[in-house]
Amino acid sequence: MVGLLLLGAAAAGYSGFGHGSTSRPKAPVQPLVGRASVIDGDTIEIHGQRIRLNGIDAPETAQTCTDEIGATYRCGASSAAALADYLQQSSPSRCSFVALDRYGRIVGNCRRADGKDIAAWLVRHGHALDWPRYSKGIYAPHQLTAQVERVGIWSGSFQPPWEWRKQRR
């Protein structure tokens, strides 16, 4: 078990396990469980630990989109608000460690108390995109449904968050 944990941490690029810099969070051995606070449309915080939802990308807080009638709205803020409402309906949330990202943030698979996959809900309702680079397409069926039903960001036009960020670097 410890060997698997070390192997998994090494694959994720983590080498801290209590040594060296304290600026990077420790990889949690047990799932993080608690009331989640929303940081943005794809990041939550439980017990002071920020968790980036695995396999999805939501519009950035400052990002704007256009709705079905062409009006501009803050789709990043809308995504975060939808996530907060969704999490409030069934608490606590439970996140299992997947990796540490290049910024040292925990990346996790998270579920509400009722067992529903938080990332899947965000994609299915058009508040986030499947990010195949990290998801291996697991959320693609949810995204297709959101596209067909023209919900959330799919009701109008938007720039994928990864492209929006790249233009601002």
C-alpha positions in Angstrom: 0.0 0.0 0.0 2.8 2.5 1.0 4.6 1.5 -2.2 1.5 2.3 -4.3 1.1 5.6 -2.5 4.8 6.5 -3.2 4.5 5.3 -6.8 1.4 7.4 -7.3 2.9 10.5 -5.7 6.0 10.1 -7.9 3.9 9.8 -11.0 2.1 13.0 -10.0 5.5 14.8 -9.5 5.2 15.0 -5.7 8.3 14.3 -3.6 7.4 16.2 -0.3 5.9 13.7 2.1 6.8 15.9 5.1 10.2 17.0 3.9 11.5 20.1 2.2 9.3 23.1 1.3 6.1 23.7 3.2 4.7 25.8 0.4 3.3 22.7 -1.4 0.5 20.9 0.2 1.0 17.3 1.3 -0.7 14.7 -0.7 -3.7 13.6 1.3 -3.6 9.9 2.1 -7.3 9.8 3.1 -10.0 11.6 1.1 -10.8 15.1 2.2 -14.4 15.3 3.5 -16.2 18.4 4.7 -18.2 21.4 3.8 -16.8 22.8 0.5 -16.3 26.5 -0.2 -16.2 27.5 -3.8 -13.1 29.3 -5.0 -14.1 29.4 -8.7 -16.0 27.2 -11.2 -13.6 24.3 -10.9 -11.9 24.7 -7.6 -13.2 24.2 -4.1 -11.7 24.3 -0.6 -12.2 21.8 2.2 -10.6 22.3 5.6 -8.2 24.9 4.1 -7.1 22.6 1.3 -7.8 23.8 -2.3 -8.9 21.1 -4.6 -8.9 21.5 -8.4 -11.7 19.3 -9.9 -10.1 16.6 -12.0 -10.7 16.5 -15.8 -12.7 19.6 -16.3 -12.1 23.3 -17.0 -14.6 26.0 -16.1 -14.5 29.6 -17.4 -12.2 31.9 -15.4 -13.8 34.3 -12.9 -13.1 37.3 -15.1 -14.1 35.5 -18.3 -17.1 36.7 -20.3 -19.3 34.8 -22.7 -22.4 35.7 -24.8 -25.8 34.3 -24.2 -28.4 33.1 -26.7 -29.5 36.6 -27.5 -25.9 37.9 -27.8 -25.7 39.7 -24.4 -22.4 39.5 -22.6 -22.3 37.9 -19.2 -19.7 36.9 -16.7 -19.8 33.1 -17.4 -16.9 32.4 -14.9 -18.8 34.0 -12.1 -22.0 32.3 -13.2 -20.2 28.9 -13.1 -18.9 29.5 -9.6 -22.3 30.5 -8.4 -23.9 27.4 -9.9 -21.3 25.2 -8.2 -22.0 26.9 -4.8 -25.7 26.3 -5.2 -25.1 22.7 -6.2 -22.8 21.9 -3.3 -25.2 23.5 -0.8 -27.9 21.0 -1.7 -25.9 18.0 -0.4 -23.0 18.3 2.0 -20.4 17.3 3.0 -18.3 16.9 -0.2 -15.7 14.1 -0.5 -12.6 14.4 -2.6 -10.1 11.7 -3.4 -6.6 12.7 -4.3 -5.5 12.2 -7.9 -2.3 14.4 -8.2 -0.7 17.7 -7.5 -0.7 20.0 -10.4 2.2 22.1 -11.6 1.2 24.9 -9.2 1.2 22.5 -6.2 -2.6 22.3 -5.9 -4.4 19.1 -5.1 -6.3 17.7 -8.0 -9.1 15.4 -7.0 -12.2 13.5 -7.9 -15.0 14.9 -5.8 -18.6 13.8 -4.9 -21.4 15.3 -2.9 -22.8 13.6 0.1 -25.4 12.0 -2.1 -22.6 10.4 -4.2 -23.1 12.6 -7.3 -19.9 13.4 -9.3 -19.4 17.2 -9.0 -17.4 17.6 -12.2 -19.9 15.5 -14.2 -22.7 17.8 -13.0 -20.8 21.0 -14.0 -20.1 19.7 -17.5 -23.6 18.3 -18.0 -25.2 21.6 -17.1 -22.8 23.7 -19.2 -20.8 25.3 -16.4 -17.5 23.6 -17.3 -15.9 21.7 -20.2 -14.6 18.2 -20.4 -10.8 18.7 -20.6 -9.7 15.6 -22.5 -6.0 16.4 -21.9 -6.7 15.3 -18.3 -10.0 13.5 -18.3 -9.3 11.1 -21.2 -12.8 12.1 -22.4 -14.7 10.7 -19.4 -17.0 13.8 -19.3 -17.5 13.9 -23.1 -21.0 12.3 -23.0 -22.1 14.9 -20.4 -20.7 17.7 -22.6 -22.4 16.4 -25.7 -25.7 16.4 -23.8 -25.1 20.0 -22.6 -24.3 21.1 -26.2 -27.4 19.4 -27.7 -29.6 20.9 -25.0 -27.8 24.3 -25.3 -27.5 24.8 -21.6 -25.0 27.0 -19.7 -22.2 28.3 -21.9 -23.6 26.2 -24.8 -26.6 28.5 -25.0 -24.5 31.2 -26.7 -20.8 31.5 -27.6 -17.6 31.3 -25.5 -13.9 30.7 -25.7 -12.6 27.5 -24.0 -11.0 28.6 -20.7 -7.6 27.1 -21.7 -7.5 29.4 -24.8 -8.8 32.4 -22.9 -5.9 32.0 -20.3 -3.3 31.5 -23.0 -4.3 34.8 -24.7 -3.8 36.6 -21.4 -0.3 35.4 -20.7 
